[in-house]
Amino acid sequence: MEEQWDFQLVSRLVDGLVAFLSEFIDDWLSNDLRVSVFKILFSWLILSLVAIHFAWKIYGNTVNDMYYRQGTGGQNGGTPDTAPHLSGWESAAADALKTHRE
């Protein structure tokens, strides 16, 4: 009994997908303004994703190396902004207490 129910579910899903695709193809082939706008935007999306993919292939390692700098120092190899024994909030409070002397 369970196998028949699974078959009906799959059959309904496939029928719904085929109906959606046939309606989509009919709309795609029509000369409607909304379809033309959709085609332009869809083409722009695909072109942007392809450009991002190739840019990441070319410059990805450089960007990664810039983010994860090699060397000694703070997190990720950079110079720490605060003293290692103070948290960020404590160092900001200590800076507020400093006065300028000539």
LUMFI-94317 format. One record per atom (N, C-alpha, C): x, y, z; atom name; residue in one letter; residue number from 1. Coordinates in nm, 2 decimals, always signed. Example, Ala and Ser with C-alpha at 12.3 -4.5 7.8 and 13.67 -1.06 7.14 Angstrom:
px = +1.32 | py = -0.57 | pz = +0.78 | site = N | code = A | pos = 1
px = +1.23 | py = -0.45 | pz = +0.78 | site = CA | code = A | pos = 1
px = +1.32 | py = -0.33 | pz = +0.78 | site = C | code = A | pos = 1
px = +1.28 | py = -0.22 | pz = +0.71 | site = N | code = S | pos = 2
px = +1.37 | py = -0.11 | pz = +0.71 | site = CA | code = S | pos = 2
px = +1.29 | py = +0.00 | pz = +0.79 | site = C | code = S | pos = 2
***
This chain:
px = +0.08 | py = -0.12 | pz = +0.00 | site = N | code = M | pos = 1
px = +0.00 | py = +0.00 | pz = +0.00 | site = CA | code = M | pos = 1
px = +0.09 | py = +0.13 | pz = +0.00 | site = C | code = M | pos = 1
px = +0.20 | py = +0.12 | pz = +0.07 | site = N | code = E | pos = 2
px = +0.28 | py = +0.23 | pz = +0.08 | site = CA | code = E | pos = 2
px = +0.35 | py = +0.26 | pz = -0.05 | site = C | code = E | pos = 2
px = +0.39 | py = +0.16 | pz = -0.13 | site = N | code = E | pos = 3
px = +0.45 | py = +0.18 | pz = -0.25 | site = CA | code = E | pos = 3
px = +0.36 | py = +0.25 | pz = -0.35 | site = C | code = E | pos = 3
px = +0.23 | py = +0.21 | pz = -0.35 | site = N | code = Q | pos = 4
px = +0.14 | py = +0.28 | pz = -0.44 | site = CA | code = Q | pos = 4
px = +0.13 | py = +0.43 | pz = -0.41 | site = C | code = Q | pos = 4
px = +0.12 | py = +0.46 | pz = -0.28 | site = N | code = W | pos = 5
px = +0.11 | py = +0.60 | pz = -0.24 | site = CA | code = W | pos = 5
px = +0.24 | py = +0.68 | pz = -0.29 | site = C | code = W | pos = 5
px = +0.36 | py = +0.62 | pz = -0.27 | site = N | code = D | pos = 6
px = +0.48 | py = +0.68 | pz = -0.32 | site = CA | code = D | pos = 6
px = +0.48 | py = +0.70 | pz = -0.47 | site = C | code = D | pos = 6
px = +0.43 | py = +0.61 | pz = -0.54 | site = N | code = F | pos = 7
px = +0.42 | py = +0.62 | pz = -0.69 | site = CA | code = F | pos = 7
px = +0.32 | py = +0.73 | pz = -0.73 | site = C | code = F | pos = 7
px = +0.21 | py = +0.74 | pz = -0.66 | site = N | code = Q | pos = 8
px = +0.12 | py = +0.85 | pz = -0.69 | site = CA | code = Q | pos = 8
px = +0.18 | py = +0.99 | pz = -0.66 | site = C | code = Q | pos = 8
px = +0.25 | py = +1.00 | pz = -0.55 | site = N | code = L | pos = 9
px = +0.32 | py = +1.12 | pz = -0.52 | site = CA | code = L | pos = 9
px = +0.42 | py = +1.16 | pz = -0.62 | site = C | code = L | pos = 9
px = +0.50 | py = +1.07 | pz = -0.66 | site = N | code = V | pos = 10
px = +0.60 | py = +1.10 | pz = -0.76 | site = CA | code = V | pos = 10
px = +0.53 | py = +1.13 | pz = -0.90 | site = C | code = V | pos = 10
px = +0.43 | py = +1.06 | pz = -0.93 | site = N | code = S | pos = 11
px = +0.35 | py = +1.09 | pz = -1.05 | site = CA | code = S | pos = 11
px = +0.30 | py = +1.23 | pz = -1.05 | site = C | code = S | pos = 11
px = +0.24 | py = +1.27 | pz = -0.94 | site = N | code = R | pos = 12
px = +0.18 | py = +1.40 | pz = -0.93 | site = CA | code = R | pos = 12
px = +0.29 | py = +1.51 | pz = -0.94 | site = C | code = R | pos = 12
px = +0.40 | py = +1.49 | pz = -0.88 | site = N | code = L | pos = 13
px = +0.51 | py = +1.58 | pz = -0.89 | site = CA | code = L | pos = 13
px = +0.57 | py = +1.60 | pz = -1.03 | site = C | code = L | pos = 13
px = +0.58 | py = +1.48 | pz = -1.10 | site = N | code = V | pos = 14
px = +0.63 | py = +1.49 | pz = -1.24 | site = CA | code = V | pos = 14
px = +0.53 | py = +1.55 | pz = -1.33 | site = C | code = V | pos = 14
px = +0.40 | py = +1.53 | pz = -1.31 | site = N | code = D | pos = 15
px = +0.29 | py = +1.59 | pz = -1.39 | site = CA | code = D | pos = 15
px = +0.29 | py = +1.74 | pz = -1.36 | site = C | code = D | pos = 15
px = +0.31 | py = +1.78 | pz = -1.24 | site = N | code = G | pos = 16
px = +0.31 | py = +1.93 | pz = -1.21 | site = CA | code = G | pos = 16
px = +0.43 | py = +1.99 | pz = -1.27 | site = C | code = G | pos = 16
px = +0.55 | py = +1.93 | pz = -1.27 | site = N | code = L | pos = 17
px = +0.67 | py = +1.98 | pz = -1.33 | site = CA | code = L | pos = 17
px = +0.65 | py = +1.99 | pz = -1.48 | site = C | code = L | pos = 17
px = +0.60 | py = +1.89 | pz = -1.54 | site = N | code = V | pos = 18
px = +0.58 | py = +1.89 | pz = -1.69 | site = CA | code = V | pos = 18
px = +0.48 | py = +2.01 | pz = -1.72 | site = C | code = V | pos = 18
px = +0.37 | py = +2.02 | pz = -1.65 | site = N | code = A | pos = 19
px = +0.28 | py = +2.13 | pz = -1.68 | site = CA | code = A | pos = 19
px = +0.35 | py = +2.27 | pz = -1.66 | site = C | code = A | pos = 19
px = +0.43 | py = +2.28 | pz = -1.55 | site = N | code = F | pos = 20
px = +0.50 | py = +2.41 | pz = -1.53 | site = CA | code = F | pos = 20
px = +0.59 | py = +2.44 | pz = -1.65 | site = C | code = F | pos = 20
px = +0.67 | py = +2.34 | pz = -1.69 | site = N | code = L | pos = 21
px = +0.77 | py = +2.36 | pz = -1.79 | site = CA | code = L | pos = 21
px = +0.70 | py = +2.39 | pz = -1.93 | site = C | code = L | pos = 21
px = +0.59 | py = +2.32 | pz = -1.96 | site = N | code = S | pos = 22
px = +0.52 | py = +2.35 | pz = -2.09 | site = CA | code = S | pos = 22
px = +0.47 | py = +2.49 | pz = -2.09 | site = C | code = S | pos = 22
px = +0.41 | py = +2.54 | pz = -1.97 | site = N | code = E | pos = 23
px = +0.36 | py = +2.67 | pz = -1.97 | site = CA | code = E | pos = 23
px = +0.48 | py = +2.77 | pz = -1.98 | site = C | code = E | pos = 23
px = +0.59 | py = +2.74 | pz = -1.91 | site = N | code = F | pos = 24
px = +0.71 | py = +2.83 | pz = -1.92 | site = CA | code = F | pos = 24
px = +0.76 | py = +2.84 | pz = -2.06 | site = C | code = F | pos = 24
px = +0.76 | py = +2.73 | pz = -2.13 | site = N | code = I | pos = 25
px = +0.81 | py = +2.73 | pz = -2.27 | site = CA | code = I | pos = 25
px = +0.72 | py = +2.81 | pz = -2.36 | site = C | code = I | pos = 25
px = +0.59 | py = +2.79 | pz = -2.34 | site = N | code = D | pos = 26
px = +0.49 | py = +2.87 | pz = -2.42 | site = CA | code = D | pos = 26
px = +0.51 | py = +3.02 | pz = -2.39 | site = C | code = D | pos = 26
px = +0.53 | py = +3.06 | pz = -2.27 | site = N | code = D | pos = 27
px = +0.55 | py = +3.20 | pz = -2.24 | site = CA | code = D | pos = 27
px = +0.69 | py = +3.25 | pz = -2.29 | site = C | code = D | pos = 27
px = +0.79 | py = +3.16 | pz = -2.29 | site = N | code = W | pos = 28
px = +0.92 | py = +3.19 | pz = -2.34 | site = CA | code = W | pos = 28
px = +0.92 | py = +3.22 | pz = -2.49 | site = C | code = W | pos = 28
px = +0.84 | py = +3.15 | pz = -2.56 | site = N | code = L | pos = 29
px = +0.83 | py = +3.17 | pz = -2.71 | site = CA | code = L | pos = 29
px = +0.74 | py = +3.28 | pz = -2.75 | site = C | code = L | pos = 29
px = +0.66 | py = +3.34 | pz = -2.66 | site = N | code = S | pos = 30
px = +0.57 | py = +3.45 | pz = -2.69 | site = CA | code = S | pos = 30
px = +0.65 | py = +3.58 | pz = -2.70 | site = C | code = S | pos = 30
px = +0.60 | py = +3.67 | pz = -2.77 | site = N | code = N | pos = 31
px = +0.66 | py = +3.80 | pz = -2.79 | site = CA | code = N | pos = 31
px = +0.60 | py = +3.90 | pz = -2.69 | site = C | code = N | pos = 31
px = +0.60 | py = +3.87 | pz = -2.57 | site = N | code = D | pos = 32
px = +0.54 | py = +3.95 | pz = -2.46 | site = CA | code = D | pos = 32
px = +0.65 | py = +4.04 | pz = -2.40 | site = C | code = D | pos = 32
px = +0.61 | py = +4.16 | pz = -2.36 | site = N | code = L | pos = 33
px = +0.71 | py = +4.25 | pz = -2.30 | site = CA | code = L | pos = 33
px = +0.77 | py = +4.20 | pz = -2.17 | site = C | code = L | pos = 33
px = +0.69 | py = +4.13 | pz = -2.08 | site = N | code = R | pos = 34
px = +0.74 | py = +4.08 | pz = -1.96 | site = CA | code = R | pos = 34
px = +0.84 | py = +3.97 | pz = -1.98 | site = C | code = R | pos = 34
px = +0.82 | py = +3.89 | pz = -2.09 | site = N | code = V | pos = 35
px = +0.91 | py = +3.78 | pz = -2.12 | site = CA | code = V | pos = 35
px = +1.04 | py = +3.84 | pz = -2.17 | site = C | code = V | pos = 35
px = +1.03 | py = +3.95 | pz = -2.25 | site = N | code = S | pos = 36
px = +1.16 | py = +4.01 | pz = -2.29 | site = CA | code = S | pos = 36
px = +1.24 | py = +4.07 | pz = -2.18 | site = C | code = S | pos = 36
px = +1.17 | py = +4.13 | pz = -2.08 | site = N | code = V | pos = 37
px = +1.24 | py = +4.18 | pz = -1.96 | site = CA | code = V | pos = 37
px = +1.30 | py = +4.07 | pz = -1.88 | site = C | code = V | pos = 37
px = +1.22 | py = +3.96 | pz = -1.87 | site = N | code = F | pos = 38
px = +1.27 | py = +3.84 | pz = -1.80 | site = CA | code = F | pos = 38
px = +1.40 | py = +3.79 | pz = -1.87 | site = C | code = F | pos = 38
px = +1.40 | py = +3.78 | pz = -2.00 | site = N | code = K | pos = 39
px = +1.51 | py = +3.73 | pz = -2.07 | site = CA | code = K | pos = 39
px = +1.63 | py = +3.82 | pz = -2.05 | site = C | code = K | pos = 39
px = +1.61 | py = +3.95 | pz = -2.06 | site = N | code = I | pos = 40
px = +1.72 | py = +4.04 | pz = -2.04 | site = CA | code = I | pos = 40
px = +1.78 | py = +4.03 | pz = -1.90 | site = C | code = I | pos = 40
px = +1.70 | py = +4.02 | pz = -1.79 | site = N | code = L | pos = 41
px = +1.74 | py = +4.01 | pz = -1.66 | site = CA | code = L | pos = 41
px = +1.81 | py = +3.88 | pz = -1.63 | site = C | code = L | pos = 41
px = +1.75 | py = +3.77 | pz = -1.69 | site = N | code = F | pos = 42
px = +1.81 | py = +3.64 | pz = -1.67 | site = CA | code = F | pos = 42
px = +1.94 | py = +3.63 | pz = -1.74 | site = C | code = F | pos = 42
px = +1.96 | py = +3.69 | pz = -1.85 | site = N | code = S | pos = 43
px = +2.09 | py = +3.69 | pz = -1.92 | site = CA | code = S | pos = 43
px = +2.19 | py = +3.77 | pz = -1.84 | site = C | code = S | pos = 43
px = +2.15 | py = +3.88 | pz = -1.78 | site = N | code = W | pos = 44
px = +2.24 | py = +3.96 | pz = -1.70 | site = CA | code = W | pos = 44
px = +2.28 | py = +3.88 | pz = -1.58 | site = C | code = W | pos = 44
px = +2.19 | py = +3.81 | pz = -1.52 | site = N | code = L | pos = 45
px = +2.22 | py = +3.73 | pz = -1.40 | site = CA | code = L | pos = 45
px = +2.33 | py = +3.62 | pz = -1.44 | site = C | code = L | pos = 45
px = +2.30 | py = +3.55 | pz = -1.55 | site = N | code = I | pos = 46
px = +2.39 | py = +3.44 | pz = -1.59 | site = CA | code = I | pos = 46
px = +2.53 | py = +3.50 | pz = -1.62 | site = C | code = I | pos = 46
px = +2.53 | py = +3.61 | pz = -1.70 | site = N | code = L | pos = 47
px = +2.66 | py = +3.68 | pz = -1.73 | site = CA | code = L | pos = 47
px = +2.74 | py = +3.72 | pz = -1.61 | site = C | code = L | pos = 47
px = +2.67 | py = +3.78 | pz = -1.51 | site = N | code = S | pos = 48
px = +2.73 | py = +3.82 | pz = -1.39 | site = CA | code = S | pos = 48
px = +2.79 | py = +3.70 | pz = -1.31 | site = C | code = S | pos = 48
px = +2.72 | py = +3.59 | pz = -1.30 | site = N | code = L | pos = 49
px = +2.77 | py = +3.48 | pz = -1.23 | site = CA | code = L | pos = 49
px = +2.89 | py = +3.42 | pz = -1.30 | site = C | code = L | pos = 49
px = +2.89 | py = +3.41 | pz = -1.43 | site = N | code = V | pos = 50
px = +3.00 | py = +3.36 | pz = -1.51 | site = CA | code = V | pos = 50
px = +3.12 | py = +3.45 | pz = -1.49 | site = C | code = V | pos = 50
px = +3.10 | py = +3.59 | pz = -1.49 | site = N | code = A | pos = 51
px = +3.21 | py = +3.68 | pz = -1.47 | site = CA | code = A | pos = 51
px = +3.27 | py = +3.67 | pz = -1.33 | site = C | code = A | pos = 51
px = +3.18 | py = +3.65 | pz = -1.23 | site = N | code = I | pos = 52
px = +3.23 | py = +3.63 | pz = -1.09 | site = CA | code = I | pos = 52
px = +3.31 | py = +3.51 | pz = -1.08 | site = C | code = I | pos = 52
px = +3.26 | py = +3.40 | pz = -1.14 | site = N | code = H | pos = 53
px = +3.33 | py = +3.27 | pz = -1.14 | site = CA | code = H | pos = 53
px = +3.47 | py = +3.29 | pz = -1.20 | site = C | code = H | pos = 53
px = +3.48 | py = +3.35 | pz = -1.31 | site = N | code = F | pos = 54
px = +3.61 | py = +3.36 | pz = -1.37 | site = CA | code = F | pos = 54
px = +3.70 | py = +3.46 | pz = -1.30 | site = C | code = F | pos = 54
px = +3.65 | py = +3.57 | pz = -1.24 | site = N | code = A | pos = 55
px = +3.73 | py = +3.66 | pz = -1.16 | site = CA | code = A | pos = 55
px = +3.78 | py = +3.59 | pz = -1.04 | site = C | code = A | pos = 55
px = +3.70 | py = +3.51 | pz = -0.98 | site = N | code = W | pos = 56
px = +3.74 | py = +3.44 | pz = -0.86 | site = CA | code = W | pos = 56
px = +3.85 | py = +3.33 | pz = -0.89 | site = C | code = W | pos = 56
px = +3.84 | py = +3.27 | pz = -1.01 | site = N | code = K | pos = 57
px = +3.94 | py = +3.18 | pz = -1.05 | site = CA | code = K | pos = 57
px = +4.07 | py = +3.25 | pz = -1.07 | site = C | code = K | pos = 57
px = +4.07 | py = +3.37 | pz = -1.13 | site = N | code = I | pos = 58
px = +4.19 | py = +3.44 | pz = -1.16 | site = CA | code = I | pos = 58
px = +4.25 | py = +3.51 | pz = -1.03 | site = C | code = I | pos = 58
px = +4.16 | py = +3.58 | pz = -0.95 | site = N | code = Y | pos = 59
px = +4.21 | py = +3.66 | pz = -0.84 | site = CA | code = Y | pos = 59
px = +4.18 | py = +3.60 | pz = -0.71 | site = C | code = Y | pos = 59
px = +4.12 | py = +3.49 | pz = -0.70 | site = N | code = G | pos = 60
px = +4.08 | py = +3.43 | pz = -0.57 | site = CA | code = G | pos = 60
px = +4.19 | py = +3.41 | pz = -0.48 | site = C | code = G | pos = 60
px = +4.30 | py = +3.35 | pz = -0.53 | site = N | code = N | pos = 61
px = +4.42 | py = +3.33 | pz = -0.44 | site = CA | code = N | pos = 61
px = +4.48 | py = +3.46 | pz = -0.39 | site = C | code = N | pos = 61
px = +4.48 | py = +3.56 | pz = -0.47 | site = N | code = T | pos = 62
px = +4.53 | py = +3.69 | pz = -0.43 | site = CA | code = T | pos = 62
px = +4.44 | py = +3.75 | pz = -0.32 | site = C | code = T | pos = 62
px = +4.31 | py = +3.74 | pz = -0.33 | site = N | code = V | pos = 63
px = +4.22 | py = +3.79 | pz = -0.23 | site = CA | code = V | pos = 63
px = +4.24 | py = +3.71 | pz = -0.10 | site = C | code = V | pos = 63
px = +4.25 | py = +3.58 | pz = -0.11 | site = N | code = N | pos = 64
px = +4.27 | py = +3.50 | pz = +0.00 | site = CA | code = N | pos = 64
px = +4.40 | py = +3.54 | pz = +0.07 | site = C | code = N | pos = 64
px = +4.51 | py = +3.56 | pz = +0.00 | site = N | code = D | pos = 65
px = +4.63 | py = +3.59 | pz = +0.06 | site = CA | code = D | pos = 65
px = +4.63 | py = +3.73 | pz = +0.13 | site = C | code = D | pos = 65
px = +4.55 | py = +3.82 | pz = +0.07 | site = N | code = M | pos = 66
px = +4.54 | py = +3.95 | pz = +0.13 | site = CA | code = M | pos = 66
px = +4.46 | py = +3.94 | pz = +0.26 | site = C | code = M | pos = 66
px = +4.36 | py = +3.85 | pz = +0.27 | site = N | code = Y | pos = 67
px = +4.28 | py = +3.84 | pz = +0.39 | site = CA | code = Y | pos = 67
px = +4.36 | py = +3.77 | pz = +0.50 | site = C | code = Y | pos = 67
px = +4.43 | py = +3.66 | pz = +0.46 | site = N | code = Y | pos = 68
px = +4.51 | py = +3.58 | pz = +0.55 | site = CA | code = Y | pos = 68
px = +4.65 | py = +3.61 | pz = +0.53 | site = C | code = Y | pos = 68
px = +4.70 | py = +3.73 | pz = +0.58 | site = N | code = R | pos = 69
px = +4.84 | py = +3.77 | pz = +0.56 | site = CA | code = R | pos = 69
px = +4.93 | py = +3.68 | pz = +0.64 | site = C | code = R | pos = 69
px = +5.04 | py = +3.66 | pz = +0.59 | site = N | code = Q | pos = 70
px = +5.14 | py = +3.58 | pz = +0.65 | site = CA | code = Q | pos = 70
px = +5.23 | py = +3.67 | pz = +0.74 | site = C | code = Q | pos = 70
px = +5.28 | py = +3.62 | pz = +0.85 | site = N | code = G | pos = 71
px = +5.37 | py = +3.70 | pz = +0.93 | site = CA | code = G | pos = 71
px = +5.32 | py = +3.69 | pz = +1.08 | site = C | code = G | pos = 71
px = +5.40 | py = +3.77 | pz = +1.16 | site = N | code = T | pos = 72
px = +5.36 | py = +3.77 | pz = +1.30 | site = CA | code = T | pos = 72
px = +5.28 | py = +3.89 | pz = +1.33 | site = C | code = T | pos = 72
px = +5.21 | py = +3.89 | pz = +1.45 | site = N | code = G | pos = 73
px = +5.13 | py = +4.00 | pz = +1.49 | site = CA | code = G | pos = 73
px = +5.00 | py = +3.95 | pz = +1.54 | site = C | code = G | pos = 73
px = +4.90 | py = +4.02 | pz = +1.51 | site = N | code = G | pos = 74
px = +4.76 | py = +3.99 | pz = +1.56 | site = CA | code = G | pos = 74
px = +4.69 | py = +3.89 | pz = +1.48 | site = C | code = G | pos = 74
px = +4.56 | py = +3.89 | pz = +1.49 | site = N | code = Q | pos = 75
px = +4.48 | py = +3.79 | pz = +1.42 | site = CA | code = Q | pos = 75
px = +4.50 | py = +3.80 | pz = +1.27 | site = C | code = Q | pos = 75
px = +4.52 | py = +3.69 | pz = +1.20 | site = N | code = N | pos = 76
px = +4.54 | py = +3.68 | pz = +1.06 | site = CA | code = N | pos = 76
px = +4.67 | py = +3.75 | pz = +1.02 | site = C | code = N | pos = 76
px = +4.77 | py = +3.77 | pz = +1.11 | site = N | code = G | pos = 77
px = +4.90 | py = +3.82 | pz = +1.07 | site = CA | code = G | pos = 77
px = +4.90 | py = +3.97 | pz = +1.07 | site = C | code = G | pos = 77
px = +4.80 | py = +4.04 | pz = +1.11 | site = N | code = G | pos = 78
px = +4.80 | py = +4.19 | pz = +1.11 | site = CA | code = G | pos = 78
px = +4.85 | py = +4.24 | pz = +1.24 | site = C | code = G | pos = 78
px = +4.86 | py = +4.37 | pz = +1.25 | site = N | code = T | pos = 79
px = +4.90 | py = +4.44 | pz = +1.37 | site = CA | code = T | pos = 79
px = +4.78 | py = +4.45 | pz = +1.46 | site = C | code = T | pos = 79
px = +4.80 | py = +4.41 | pz = +1.59 | site = N | code = P | pos = 80
px = +4.68 | py = +4.42 | pz = +1.68 | site = CA | code = P | pos = 80
px = +4.65 | py = +4.56 | pz = +1.71 | site = C | code = P | pos = 80
px = +4.52 | py = +4.60 | pz = +1.72 | site = N | code = D | pos = 81
px = +4.47 | py = +4.73 | pz = +1.75 | site = CA | code = D | pos = 81
px = +4.48 | py = +4.76 | pz = +1.89 | site = C | code = D | pos = 81
px = +4.47 | py = +4.66 | pz = +1.98 | site = N | code = T | pos = 82
px = +4.47 | py = +4.68 | pz = +2.12 | site = CA | code = T | pos = 82
px = +4.58 | py = +4.60 | pz = +2.19 | site = C | code = T | pos = 82
px = +4.61 | py = +4.64 | pz = +2.31 | site = N | code = A | pos = 83
px = +4.71 | py = +4.56 | pz = +2.38 | site = CA | code = A | pos = 83
px = +4.65 | py = +4.42 | pz = +2.41 | site = C | code = A | pos = 83
px = +4.74 | py = +4.32 | pz = +2.41 | site = N | code = P | pos = 84
px = +4.69 | py = +4.18 | pz = +2.42 | site = CA | code = P | pos = 84
px = +4.63 | py = +4.15 | pz = +2.55 | site = C | code = P | pos = 84
px = +4.66 | py = +4.23 | pz = +2.66 | site = N | code = H | pos = 85
px = +4.60 | py = +4.20 | pz = +2.79 | site = CA | code = H | pos = 85
px = +4.47 | py = +4.28 | pz = +2.81 | site = C | code = H | pos = 85
px = +4.43 | py = +4.37 | pz = +2.72 | site = N | code = L | pos = 86
px = +4.31 | py = +4.44 | pz = +2.74 | site = CA | code = L | pos = 86
px = +4.21 | py = +4.40 | pz = +2.63 | site = C | code = L | pos = 86
px = +4.08 | py = +4.40 | pz = +2.66 | site = N | code = S | pos = 87
px = +3.98 | py = +4.37 | pz = +2.56 | site = CA | code = S | pos = 87
px = +3.96 | py = +4.50 | pz = +2.49 | site = C | code = S | pos = 87
px = +3.88 | py = +4.49 | pz = +2.38 | site = N | code = G | pos = 88
px = +3.85 | py = +4.61 | pz = +2.30 | site = CA | code = G | pos = 88
px = +3.78 | py = +4.72 | pz = +2.38 | site = C | code = G | pos = 88
px = +3.69 | py = +4.68 | pz = +2.46 | site = N | code = W | pos = 89
px = +3.61 | py = +4.78 | pz = +2.54 | site = CA | code = W | pos = 89
px = +3.70 | py = +4.85 | pz = +2.65 | site = C | code = W | pos = 89
px = +3.79 | py = +4.77 | pz = +2.71 | site = N | code = E | pos = 90
px = +3.88 | py = +4.83 | pz = +2.81 | site = CA | code = E | pos = 90
px = +3.98 | py = +4.92 | pz = +2.75 | site = C | code = E | pos = 90
px = +4.03 | py = +4.89 | pz = +2.63 | site = N | code = S | pos = 91
px = +4.13 | py = +4.98 | pz = +2.57 | site = CA | code = S | pos = 91
px = +4.06 | py = +5.11 | pz = +2.52 | site = C | code = S | pos = 91
px = +3.94 | py = +5.10 | pz = +2.48 | site = N | code = A | pos = 92
px = +3.86 | py = +5.23 | pz = +2.44 | site = CA | code = A | pos = 92
px = +3.84 | py = +5.31 | pz = +2.56 | site = C | code = A | pos = 92
px = +3.81 | py = +5.26 | pz = +2.68 | site = N | code = A | pos = 93
px = +3.79 | py = +5.33 | pz = +2.80 | site = CA | code = A | pos = 93
px = +3.93 | py = +5.39 | pz = +2.84 | site = C | code = A | pos = 93
px = +4.04 | py = +5.32 | pz = +2.82 | site = N | code = A | pos = 94
px = +4.17 | py = +5.38 | pz = +2.86 | site = CA | code = A | pos = 94
px = +4.20 | py = +5.49 | pz = +2.77 | site = C | code = A | pos = 94
px = +4.17 | py = +5.49 | pz = +2.64 | site = N | code = D | pos = 95
px = +4.20 | py = +5.60 | pz = +2.55 | site = CA | code = D | pos = 95
px = +4.12 | py = +5.72 | pz = +2.58 | site = C | code = D | pos = 95
px = +3.99 | py = +5.70 | pz = +2.63 | site = N | code = A | pos = 96
px = +3.91 | py = +5.82 | pz = +2.67 | site = CA | code = A | pos = 96
px = +3.97 | py = +5.89 | pz = +2.79 | site = C | code = A | pos = 96
px = +4.04 | py = +5.83 | pz = +2.87 | site = N | code = L | pos = 97
px = +4.10 | py = +5.89 | pz = +2.99 | site = CA | code = L | pos = 97
px = +4.23 | py = +5.97 | pz = +2.96 | site = C | code = L | pos = 97
px = +4.29 | py = +5.94 | pz = +2.85 | site = N | code = K | pos = 98
px = +4.41 | py = +6.01 | pz = +2.81 | site = CA | code = K | pos = 98
px = +4.38 | py = +6.16 | pz = +2.79 | site = C | code = K | pos = 98
px = +4.48 | py = +6.25 | pz = +2.83 | site = N | code = T | pos = 99
px = +4.46 | py = +6.39 | pz = +2.80 | site = CA | code = T | pos = 99
px = +4.59 | py = +6.43 | pz = +2.72 | site = C | code = T | pos = 99
px = +4.57 | py = +6.54 | pz = +2.65 | site = N | code = H | pos = 100
px = +4.69 | py = +6.59 | pz = +2.57 | site = CA | code = H | pos = 100
px = +4.77 | py = +6.69 | pz = +2.66 | site = C | code = H | pos = 100
px = +4.90 | py = +6.67 | pz = +2.66 | site = N | code = R | pos = 101
px = +4.99 | py = +6.75 | pz = +2.73 | site = CA | code = R | pos = 101
px = +5.09 | py = +6.81 | pz = +2.64 | site = C | code = R | pos = 101
px = +5.12 | py = +6.94 | pz = +2.65 | site = N | code = E | pos = 102
px = +5.21 | py = +7.01 | pz = +2.56 | site = CA | code = E | pos = 102
px = +5.35 | py = +7.01 | pz = +2.62 | site = C | code = E | pos = 102
***
